Amino acid sequence: MARSTHTVTNQPPPLTGYDVFGADRALVAAVERHLAPELLEGALDELSGLGRTSGSAQVQEWGVLANEFPPRLRTHDRYGNRVDEVEFHPAWHRLLGKGVSAGLTAAWARPGGHVRRAAAFLVWTQVEAGNGCPLSMTHAAVPALRTDPALAAEWEPRLTSTVYDREARPAGQKAGALFGMAMTEKQGGSDVRANTTAARPLAEDGTYELTGHKWFCSAPMSDGFLVLAQASPSQGQGGLTCFLVPRVLADGTRNTFLIQRLKDKLGNRSNASAEVEFDGTWARRVGEEGRGVRTIIDMVAATRLDCVLGSAGLMRQAVAQAVHHTSYREAFGGKLVDKPLMRNVLADLALESEAATTLALRLAAAYDDGGEQERAFLRLAVPAAKYWVTKRCTPVAVEAAECLGGNGYVEESGLPRLVRESPLNSIWEGAGNVQALDVLRALQREPQALNAYLQEVGRARGADHRLDAAIKGLLTELADLEGIEARARRLAERLALVLQGSLLVRFAPPAVADAFCAARLGGDAGAAFGTLPHTLDLASVVERARPVV
């Protein structure tokens, strides 16, 4: 019998068997703040149920397996017939099925749906972020389809269903359906007006034949896809137009949807992203000819909010892991969490996480309101938040991994997967410059957007002198139009930080708001995490972020 060489001690228990939602005090408070009282009890029960599922060891293992065994492309069957199938590990289907059944595509179908879905999306992202892509695309397709009432009546009940049906068959035979998107091409990228995919009108009104390619197709196993292509003039003006491409046609035959290869990505390994070609592909027009960008604009805003939510979820999980580890790990005579310098690092990370969560849920609440003022607010707040929150995700994930020391660099800790995933939301759905320039467009073309934003942050005026000074400084920046394009990132950053500060001053505990205003608005911090003023109540900030198992 081999002798034992040592006893394993001073290792934290795994962060499993807990309620991911209920352990997130900032998220719970945001849901309680934004939901109507008559909806609250049911929503909290529902979210806690999802939180317990997300925190279970079994479901976390599904997330590991879905990434260890990424999707595979099968272009042909054994007889040489073209099939263009993407095969996934069973864990992927279990995760996606749970996400659909949890209502992550059903926000448009119930009261308070956007806040409830936002909280659920933030929780579910912490299990496995890849399956968030088809969930997000399906959710966001609804406002685009609503530009055509007949299409919306046909497809919306399927997209907002809580039934996951993975089989490839006509959508009319399915209780639930998923959507993907294919917008960008090799030569244009985010400049979709440079697209060359051509759409030729067919005899049946509103139907077309597509020829061309897409460089990035999200969720290629979906039941339908929203696609941008250049329409030849029929009854309209032609030009860039939005189309619905079903994967399987009504008669049961496969539409021509040629998957060339799957992208080999840095992270997001569980999710398939593809290059596809259209060769006589049947499509249905969505919206008017030549109005493709206008048709998808609300869809784009919805996916950008999901990028904010996804980054907030990744940051929350990174911070939870760091605080959990240091609460158990001892070094140099005491627990790491009690060491002043580590406490400073953890508090700084917790500030970033809570600010992201608070802002994301405020945006979701604006969707539920739906009024003119809130729509104007979203027009400016969404691109600013997408720019800033998604950019903060990577440094937070990397610093959180460092809190675990060498353990955080080991795949089994889960932190490397968070680090690989962390840049994604900043790149997808319009990278940083695209968002910053969109902020400028909103400022220059839609004055009501700035008015709505200023009214929102103005609700916190007088509560903190550093916030008041930051608002004044922002107004000075906005008044100076010289070199404004080169300053677009700076403006987007300041808009997001001031908005986060105003929300925390109004709704967060004093220790959190004070620390945020000091470090993010007052300039009393360094460039790295862990440089907060030592006089702040950092212990309270860390304790608020600690997940209770």
Secondary structure in CASP SS format (residue, H / E / C, confidence):
PFRMAT SS
TARGET T0000
AUTHOR 0000-0000-0000
METHOD secondary structure of the structure
MODEL  1
M C 1.00
A C 1.00
R C 1.00
S C 1.00
T C 1.00
H C 1.00
T C 1.00
V C 1.00
T C 1.00
N C 1.00
Q C 1.00
P C 1.00
P C 1.00
P C 1.00
L C 1.00
T C 1.00
G C 1.00
Y C 1.00
D C 1.00
V C 1.00
F C 1.00
G C 1.00
A C 1.00
D C 1.00
R H 1.00
A H 1.00
L H 1.00
V H 1.00
A H 1.00
A H 1.00
V H 1.00
E H 1.00
R H 1.00
H H 1.00
L C 1.00
A C 1.00
P H 1.00
E H 1.00
L H 1.00
L H 1.00
E H 1.00
G H 1.00
A H 1.00
L H 1.00
D H 1.00
E H 1.00
L H 1.00
S H 1.00
G H 1.00
L H 1.00
G H 1.00
R H 1.00
T H 1.00
S H 1.00
G H 1.00
S C 1.00
A H 1.00
Q H 1.00
V H 1.00
Q H 1.00
E H 1.00
W H 1.00
G H 1.00
V H 1.00
L H 1.00
A H 1.00
N H 1.00
E H 1.00
F C 1.00
P C 1.00
P C 1.00
R E 1.00
L E 1.00
R E 1.00
T E 1.00
H E 1.00
D C 1.00
R C 1.00
Y C 1.00
G C 1.00
N C 1.00
R E 1.00
V E 1.00
D E 1.00
E E 1.00
V E 1.00
E E 1.00
F C 1.00
H C 1.00
P H 1.00
A H 1.00
W H 1.00
H H 1.00
R H 1.00
L H 1.00
L H 1.00
G H 1.00
K H 1.00
G H 1.00
V H 1.00
S H 1.00
A C 1.00
G C 1.00
L C 1.00
T C 1.00
A C 1.00
A H 1.00
W H 1.00
A H 1.00
R C 1.00
P C 1.00
G C 1.00
G H 1.00
H H 1.00
V H 1.00
R H 1.00
R H 1.00
A H 1.00
A H 1.00
A H 1.00
F H 1.00
L H 1.00
V H 1.00
W H 1.00
T H 1.00
Q C 1.00
V C 1.00
E C 1.00
A C 1.00
G C 1.00
N C 1.00
G H 1.00
C H 1.00
P H 1.00
L H 1.00
S H 1.00
M H 1.00
T H 1.00
H H 1.00
A H 1.00
A H 1.00
V H 1.00
P H 1.00
A H 1.00
L H 1.00
R C 1.00
T C 1.00
D C 1.00
P H 1.00
A H 1.00
L H 1.00
A H 1.00
A H 1.00
E H 1.00
W H 1.00
E H 1.00
P H 1.00
R H 1.00
L H 1.00
T C 1.00
S C 1.00
T C 1.00
V C 1.00
Y C 1.00
D C 1.00
R C 1.00
E C 1.00
A C 1.00
R C 1.00
P C 1.00
A H 1.00
G H 1.00
Q H 1.00
K C 1.00
A C 1.00
G C 1.00
A C 1.00
L C 1.00
F E 1.00
G E 1.00
M E 1.00
A E 1.00
M C 1.00
T C 1.00
E C 1.00
K C 1.00
Q C 1.00
G C 1.00
G C 1.00
S C 1.00
D C 1.00
V H 1.00
R H 1.00
A H 1.00
N C 1.00
T C 1.00
T C 1.00
A E 1.00
A E 1.00
R E 1.00
P E 1.00
L C 1.00
A C 1.00
E C 1.00
D C 1.00
G C 1.00
T E 1.00
Y E 1.00
E E 1.00
L E 1.00
T E 1.00
G E 1.00
H E 1.00
K E 1.00
W E 1.00
F E 1.00
C E 1.00
S E 1.00
A C 1.00
P C 1.00
M C 1.00
S C 1.00
D C 1.00
G E 1.00
F E 1.00
L E 1.00
V E 1.00
L E 1.00
A E 1.00
Q E 1.00
A E 1.00
S C 1.00
P C 1.00
S C 1.00
Q C 1.00
G C 1.00
Q C 1.00
G C 1.00
G E 1.00
L E 1.00
T E 1.00
C E 1.00
F E 1.00
L E 1.00
V E 1.00
P E 1.00
R C 1.00
V E 1.00
L C 1.00
A C 1.00
D C 1.00
G C 1.00
T C 1.00
R E 1.00
N C 1.00
T C 1.00
F C 1.00
L E 1.00
I E 1.00
Q E 1.00
R E 1.00
L E 1.00
K C 1.00
D C 1.00
K C 1.00
L C 1.00
G C 1.00
N C 1.00
R C 1.00
S C 1.00
N C 1.00
A C 1.00
S E 1.00
A E 1.00
E E 1.00
V E 1.00
E E 1.00
F E 1.00
D E 1.00
G E 1.00
T E 1.00
W E 1.00
A E 1.00
R E 1.00
R E 1.00
V E 1.00
G C 1.00
E C 1.00
E C 1.00
G C 1.00
R C 1.00
G H 1.00
V H 1.00
R H 1.00
T H 1.00
I H 1.00
I H 1.00
D H 1.00
M H 1.00
V H 1.00
A H 1.00
A H 1.00
T H 1.00
R H 1.00
L H 1.00
D H 1.00
C H 1.00
V H 1.00
L H 1.00
G H 1.00
S H 1.00
A H 1.00
G H 1.00
L H 1.00
M H 1.00
R H 1.00
Q H 1.00
A H 1.00
V H 1.00
A H 1.00
Q H 1.00
A H 1.00
V H 1.00
H H 1.00
H H 1.00
T H 1.00
S H 1.00
Y H 1.00
R C 1.00
E E 1.00
A E 1.00
F C 1.00
G C 1.00
G E 1.00
K E 1.00
L H 1.00
V H 1.00
D H 1.00
K C 1.00
P H 1.00
L H 1.00
M H 1.00
R H 1.00
N H 1.00
V H 1.00
L H 1.00
A H 1.00
D H 1.00
L H 1.00
A H 1.00
L H 1.00
E H 1.00
S H 1.00
E H 1.00
A H 1.00
A H 1.00
T H 1.00
T H 1.00
L H 1.00
A H 1.00
L H 1.00
R H 1.00
L H 1.00
A H 1.00
A H 1.00
A H 1.00
Y H 1.00
D H 1.00
D H 1.00
G C 1.00
G C 1.00
E H 1.00
Q H 1.00
E H 1.00
R H 1.00
A H 1.00
F H 1.00
L H 1.00
R H 1.00
L H 1.00
A H 1.00
V H 1.00
P H 1.00
A H 1.00
A H 1.00
K H 1.00
Y H 1.00
W H 1.00
V H 1.00
T H 1.00
K H 1.00
R H 1.00
C H 1.00
T H 1.00
P H 1.00
V H 1.00
A H 1.00
V H 1.00
E H 1.00
A H 1.00
A H 1.00
E H 1.00
C H 1.00
L C 1.00
G H 1.00
G H 1.00
N H 1.00
G H 1.00
Y H 1.00
V C 1.00
E H 1.00
E H 1.00
S H 1.00
G C 1.00
L H 1.00
P H 1.00
R H 1.00
L H 1.00
V H 1.00
R H 1.00
E H 1.00
S C 1.00
P C 1.00
L H 1.00
N H 1.00
S H 1.00
I H 1.00
W C 1.00
E C 1.00
G C 1.00
A C 1.00
G H 1.00
N H 1.00
V H 1.00
Q H 1.00
A H 1.00
L H 1.00
D H 1.00
V H 1.00
L H 1.00
R H 1.00
A H 1.00
L H 1.00
Q H 1.00
R H 1.00
E C 1.00
P H 1.00
Q H 1.00
A H 1.00
L H 1.00
N H 1.00
A H 1.00
Y H 1.00
L H 1.00
Q H 1.00
E H 1.00
V H 1.00
G H 1.00
R C 1.00
A C 1.00
R C 1.00
G C 1.00
A C 1.00
D C 1.00
H H 1.00
R H 1.00
L H 1.00
D H 1.00
A H 1.00
A H 1.00
I H 1.00
K H 1.00
G H 1.00
L H 1.00
L H 1.00
T H 1.00
E H 1.00
L H 1.00
A H 1.00
D C 1.00
L C 1.00
E C 1.00
G C 1.00
I C 1.00
E C 1.00
A C 1.00
R C 1.00
A H 1.00
R H 1.00
R H 1.00
L H 1.00
A H 1.00
E H 1.00
R H 1.00
L H 1.00
A H 1.00
L H 1.00
V H 1.00
L H 1.00
Q H 1.00
G H 1.00
S H 1.00
L H 1.00
L H 1.00
V H 1.00
R H 1.00
F H 1.00
A C 1.00
P C 1.00
P H 1.00
A H 1.00
V H 1.00
A H 1.00
D H 1.00
A H 1.00
F H 1.00
C H 1.00
A H 1.00
A H 1.00
R H 1.00
L H 1.00
G C 1.00
G C 1.00
D C 1.00
A C 1.00
G C 1.00
A C 1.00
A C 1.00
F C 1.00
G C 1.00
T C 1.00
L C 1.00
P C 1.00
H C 1.00
T C 1.00
L C 1.00
D C 1.00
L H 1.00
A H 1.00
S H 1.00
V H 1.00
V H 1.00
E H 1.00
R H 1.00
A H 1.00
R C 1.00
P C 1.00
V C 1.00
V C 1.00
END
